[in-house]
Amino acid sequence: MTYTEAGPYGAEQVRHGCLIAGDVIALVVRSREGAALAVPFQQTLAPQSALLT
C-alpha cells in the first residue's frame, strides 16, 4: 500500500508505504525537496518487501 501526500505540498513531498508480512508491519517513508517520484519509491519498496518475506 502506498500513499502520496496530497498537493499542494510545501518545499518537499512525502511518500510513504506500508508493508505487511506475517506479524511484521514496516513503514517506509521517503521525502524529497521538490517532488518524490513514484517510480523510484516503488523501486525502494520492492526490495524491502522481499526482505520481509
N, C-alpha and C positions, 0 to 999 in steps of 0.2 A: 504494500500500500504506500503510495507516495502522495505528498501534499505540497502544493506550491502556495506561497504567500500571495494573497490577493493584491492586485495593484490598486491604487498607486502605492508603491513601496518607497522607502527613503533612499539613502545613498547605497544601500546594499540589499540584495534579495536573498531570502532564506528559503531553502527547500528541505523537507525532512521526510524520511521514510521509516516505516515500521516493519521489522522482520520478525516472524514468529516461527520457532522450531521447537516443538515439544513444549517444555515448561519454561523456555527462554524467550524473552522479548528483547529485541535490540532496537534502539532508536538511533538512526544515522541523520546527522544534521550537517548541512552544507550552506555556508553563506559566502557571498562574493560581492565585491563592490561592482555596481552596475547590475548585471543580470547573471543569475546562476542558471546556466543552460541545462535543459532536460537530459540530453544525451550523455554528457559526462557524469551527471548524477546517477543515471541508470547504470553506467559502467562502474560506478563505485559500489552500488548496491549489489550487483550480481556476484562479485567475489565474496562479499561479506555474507551473503545468503549461503553460498557454497560452504563457507567455513562453519556455519551453524549446523549444517546437516551432516 
